[in-house]
Amino acid sequence: MPQWLAAPDYASLSLARIKAGRRCAWPDNKLVLLWVRIRLIIPRAARNCIGAKSPLTGGIAKSECGGFWGAELKRAGFDAIIIEGKAKKPVYLWVHDGEVSIRDASHLWGKDTLETEAAVRNELGDAKIHLAMIGAGGEHMVRYACIMEGCKDAGGRGGLGAVMGSKNLKAVAVRGHNLPAVANPDKVKEIRQRMVAIKHPLSIFGTGGPDMAFHESVGNLPVRNFQAGVFPDVAKINGGVIKDTMRLGMDGCFACPSAVKKFANLTNLLKSSPNTAARNMRPWQPSVPIAASMTLKLLLRRMSGVMLIHWIRFLAAQPLLSPWSASRRVISL
């Protein structure tokens, strides 16, 4: 890999070599998964990039994820994985400590991401394995399907899950035990400590906090699909409201002290749900793109409505817990 290229640049360079006129499902479409290398050993080091020719636009799709998958890939001894061709039957890649193998995934095909993650970890005997994987949408090559890294982080732009499905690739499982060496560990430690000491608003509110008002001020909120740019009730639907009314705790990505992922208590909103497990679930607070999209396109003016729709979204990927799996009862506020 050229040393001067950032991950998105390298993905673009690789994809530019695809012959003109090729469809995204052709075997020579490249699925590129890269770790954003410069950040591994300092805070906010979790970013990794996924790229391919997009089935949604026909152009180059690039999506980034946080979580733990990218850091685990580096610990396994790799900076990037480039996948070409198509398997004859469903498979998954097992990448660990400098070794790569292709394993049968016929028993995983048809499973959602929650089930796939549990099955692969059980099969390989390690609960700390991290997966980049697809569910039913990717398997059926839905043009906006995501690649999920774990069950909380999504490569959600450009339909990259459909590319993975077109290759009969269910997942890329990674596990590593080797920390990369650095030239000056003491200097890196100093930089890390300085960064950890900085108190960022994201640590308090998560994404979707006071920055919602900023996005409105510069016309960057998609009110009615950008037909308008002003939403007077923006102060009622941001992360500060969740913090004050329903937030339970927080979590973060690899090496990140900000812990921008917040989870919420929806018990009071879901009293009419017939499913106890669903009522007790703790979905993540919606991020800026999700909150802005749901709230401003639907013109919702109450945080309870935003969180309820986010909860429905959350359950859609976990059908075994869905209160609608066995009935058509509707939850009302």
C-alpha positions in Angstrom: 0.0 0.0 0.0 1.5 3.4 -0.9 2.5 5.1 2.3 1.1 8.5 1.4 -2.4 7.5 0.6 -5.3 7.8 3.1 -7.8 4.9 3.3 -10.5 6.6 1.1 -7.9 7.6 -1.5 -6.6 4.0 -1.7 -10.1 2.7 -2.0 -10.8 5.1 -4.9 -7.5 4.2 -6.6 -8.4 0.5 -6.4 -11.9 1.0 -7.7 -10.8 3.2 -10.6 -9.2 0.1 -12.1 -12.6 -1.5 -12.7 -13.5 -1.6 -16.4 -16.0 1.0 -17.5 -19.6 -0.3 -17.9 -19.2 -3.1 -15.3 -22.2 -3.6 -13.0 -21.7 -3.7 -9.3 -22.5 -7.4 -9.1 -19.8 -8.4 -11.6 -17.1 -10.5 -10.0 -14.4 -8.0 -10.8 -16.0 -5.3 -8.6 -13.6 -4.8 -5.8 -14.8 -4.7 -2.2 -12.1 -2.7 -0.3 -11.9 -2.8 3.5 -9.2 -0.6 5.1 -8.1 0.5 8.5 -7.5 4.3 8.8 -3.9 3.6 9.9 -2.7 6.9 11.4 -5.1 6.8 14.3 -4.7 3.3 15.8 -2.9 4.1 19.0 -4.5 7.4 20.0 -8.0 8.4 20.9 -10.6 8.2 18.1 -8.6 5.6 16.4 -11.5 3.3 15.4 -12.3 4.6 11.9 -12.1 2.3 9.0 -13.2 2.7 5.4 -15.2 0.4 3.1 -15.4 1.0 -0.7 -16.8 -0.5 -3.9 -18.6 0.4 -7.0 -22.0 1.4 -5.8 -25.1 -0.6 -6.9 -27.1 2.5 -5.9 -25.4 5.2 -7.9 -23.0 3.4 -10.3 -20.2 5.6 -8.9 -17.6 4.9 -6.2 -19.2 4.3 -2.8 -17.2 5.0 0.3 -18.5 4.5 3.8 -16.7 4.8 7.2 -17.4 2.9 10.5 -16.2 3.2 14.1 -16.5 0.4 16.5 -13.8 -2.2 17.0 -13.5 -4.1 13.6 -10.8 -1.8 12.1 -8.5 -1.9 15.1 -8.9 -5.7 15.4 -7.9 -6.0 11.7 -4.6 -4.1 12.4 -4.0 -6.3 15.5 -4.4 -9.3 13.2 -1.6 -8.0 11.0 -3.4 -6.3 8.1 -4.0 -2.8 6.9 -6.5 -3.7 4.1 -8.5 -6.5 2.5 -9.4 -6.3 -1.2 -12.0 -8.9 -2.2 -12.6 -9.8 -5.9 -14.5 -12.5 -7.6 -17.5 -14.5 -6.4 -17.6 -17.7 -4.3 -19.6 -20.7 -5.6 -21.5 -20.9 -2.3 -21.9 -18.7 0.8 -18.6 -18.2 2.6 -17.0 -16.0 5.3 -13.4 -14.9 5.7 -11.6 -15.7 9.0 -8.7 -13.3 9.5 -6.5 -13.9 12.6 -2.9 -13.2 13.6 -1.5 -13.0 10.1 -3.6 -15.9 8.7 -6.6 -15.9 6.4 -8.9 -18.7 5.5 -12.2 -19.1 3.6 -14.9 -21.0 5.6 -18.3 -22.3 4.6 -21.2 -20.0 5.5 -24.1 -22.0 4.2 -25.4 -22.4 7.7 -25.2 -18.6 8.2 -27.0 -17.6 5.0 -30.5 -16.3 5.9 -29.5 -15.3 9.4 -29.6 -11.7 10.6 -26.5 -10.0 11.9 -27.2 -10.6 15.6 -27.5 -14.4 14.9 -24.5 -14.4 12.6 -22.2 -12.7 15.1 -23.2 -15.2 17.8 -22.9 -18.2 15.5 -19.4 -17.3 14.3 -18.1 -16.5 17.7 -19.5 -19.8 19.0 -18.0 -21.7 16.0 -14.6 -20.3 16.4 -14.6 -20.3 20.2 -13.8 -16.6 20.8 -16.3 -14.1 22.1 -14.0 -11.2 21.2 -14.1 -11.8 17.4 -15.4 -8.8 15.5 -17.3 -9.2 12.2 -18.1 -7.1 9.2 -21.2 -8.8 7.9 -24.5 -8.6 6.0 -28.1 -9.7 6.8 -31.0 -10.5 4.5 -30.8 -7.2 2.7 -27.2 -7.8 1.5 -27.9 -11.4 0.7 -30.8 -10.4 -1.6 -28.6 -7.5 -3.0 -31.0 -4.8 -2.0 -29.3 -1.7 -3.5 -29.1 0.2 -0.2 -28.1 -2.7 2.0 -25.5 -2.0 4.7 -22.4 -3.8 5.9 -22.7 -4.1 9.7 -19.6 -4.1 11.9 -21.0 -5.7 14.9 -24.6 -4.9 15.6 -24.2 -1.2 16.3 -21.9 0.2 13.6 -22.9 0.4 9.9 -21.2 1.0 6.6 -24.5 2.5 5.5 -23.7 4.5 2.3 -23.9 3.4 -1.3 -25.3 -0.1 -0.9 -22.1 -1.9 0.0 -23.9 -4.8 1.6 -25.3 -5.7 -1.8 -21.8 -5.9 -3.2 -20.9 -8.3 -0.4 -24.0 -10.4 -1.1 -23.2 -10.5 -4.8 -19.9 -12.2 -3.9 -21.7 -14.8 -1.6 -19.6 -13.3 1.2 -21.6 -13.4 4.5 -18.9 -11.9 6.8 -15.3 -11.0 7.4 -14.4 -12.1 11.0 -11.2 -10.7 12.5 -9.2 -11.3 15.7 -5.7 -10.3 16.5 -3.4 -10.3 19.5 -0.5 -8.2 18.4 -0.1 -4.5 19.1 1.7 -2.6 16.3 5.1 -1.2 17.2 5.6 2.6 17.3 8.8 4.5 16.9 8.4 6.7 19.9 6.0 5.2 22.5 6.7 7.9 25.1 5.6 10.7 22.7 2.5 8.7 21.6 1.6 8.3 25.3 2.0 12.1 25.9 -0.2 12.9 22.9 -2.8 10.3 24.0 -2.9 11.8 27.5 -3.4 15.3 26.2 -6.2 14.2 24.0 -8.0 12.3 26.8 -7.8 15.4 29.0 -9.8 17.5 26.5 -13.5 17.5 27.4 -15.5 17.5 24.2 -19.2 18.2 24.1 -19.7 14.8 22.5 -18.7 13.2 25.7 -21.6 14.9 27.4 -24.4 14.8 24.8 -23.2 12.4 22.1 -23.8 13.2 18.5 -27.1 15.0 18.0 -26.4 17.4 20.9 -25.9 21.2 20.7 -24.5 20.7 17.2 -28.1 20.2 15.9 -28.6 24.0 16.5 -25.4 24.7 14.7 -26.4 22.6 11.7 -29.7 24.5 11.5 -27.8 27.8 11.6 -25.8 26.9 8.5 -28.8 25.3 6.7 -27.5 21.8 7.0 -30.7 20.1 8.5 -32.8 18.3 5.9 -36.1 19.8 6.8 -38.7 18.2 4.5 -35.8 16.8 2.3 -34.1 20.2 2.2 -37.2 22.0 1.0 -36.6 24.2 4.0 -33.7 24.9 6.3 -35.3 26.2 9.5 -36.9 24.1 12.3 -37.8 26.2 15.3 -38.3 23.1 17.6 -34.7 21.9 17.1 -34.0 22.5 20.8 -36.7 19.9 21.6 -35.2 17.0 19.7 -31.5 17.0 20.5 -29.3 14.9 22.7 -29.6 17.3 25.6 -33.3 16.3 25.9 -32.4 12.6 26.0 -29.7 13.3 28.6 -32.2 15.1 30.9 -35.1 12.7 30.5 -34.3 9.1 29.4 -30.6 8.4 29.1 -29.2 5.4 31.0 -25.5 5.4 30.1 -22.9 5.6 27.4 -20.4 3.6 25.4 -17.7 4.3 22.8 -15.6 3.0 20.0 -12.1 1.7 20.2 -9.6 4.0 22.0 -12.2 6.8 22.1 -12.7 8.7 25.4 -15.7 10.6 24.1 -18.2 7.7 24.4 -20.6 9.3 22.0 -23.0 6.3 22.0 -25.7 6.8 24.5 -28.4 4.3 25.4 -31.8 5.2 26.6 -34.6 3.9 28.8 -37.9 3.7 26.8 -39.9 1.8 29.4 -42.4 4.7 29.9 -42.9 5.0 26.2 -43.5 1.3 25.6 -46.0 0.3 28.3 -48.4 -0.9 25.6 -45.8 -3.3 24.0 -46.9 -6.9 24.4 -43.3 -8.1 24.5 -41.4 -7.7 27.8 -38.0 -8.2 26.2 -38.7 -5.5 23.8 -39.8 -3.1 26.5 -36.6 -3.7 28.4 -34.2 -3.2 25.5 -31.8 -0.2 25.6 -31.4 1.1 22.0 -28.7 3.6 21.2 -29.5 7.3 21.0 -29.9 8.3 17.4 -27.0 10.1 15.8 -27.2 13.4 13.9 -28.0 11.9 10.5 -30.6 9.5 12.0 -32.3 12.1 14.2 -32.2 14.7 11.6 -33.6 12.4 8.9 -36.4 11.0 11.0 -37.3 14.2 12.8 -37.1 16.8 10.1 -38.5 14.8 7.2 -41.4 13.7 9.3 -41.6 17.1 11.1 -41.6 15.4 14.5 -41.5 17.9 17.4 -41.3 15.6 20.4 -38.2 13.6 21.5 -40.5 10.7 22.5 -41.7 10.3 18.9 -38.1 10.4 17.6 -37.0 7.7 20.1 -40.1 5.5 19.4 -39.3 5.5 15.7 -35.7 4.8 16.5 -36.8 1.9 18.7 -38.8 0.4 15.8 -35.8 0.8 13.6 -33.7 -0.9 16.2 -36.1 -3.9 16.5 -36.3 -4.3 12.7 -32.9 -5.9 12.8 -33.8 -8.2 15.7 -37.1 -10.0 14.6 -37.0 -12.5 17.5 -37.6 -9.6 19.9 -40.1 -7.7 17.8 -43.6 -7.3 19.3 -44.9 -7.6 15.8 -43.4 -11.0 15.0 -46.5 -12.8 16.2 -49.1 -10.1 16.0 -50.0 -6.8 14.3 -50.6 -4.8 17.5 -49.6 -1.2 17.3 -47.9 0.9 20.0 -49.4 4.3 20.7 -48.2 7.2 22.8 
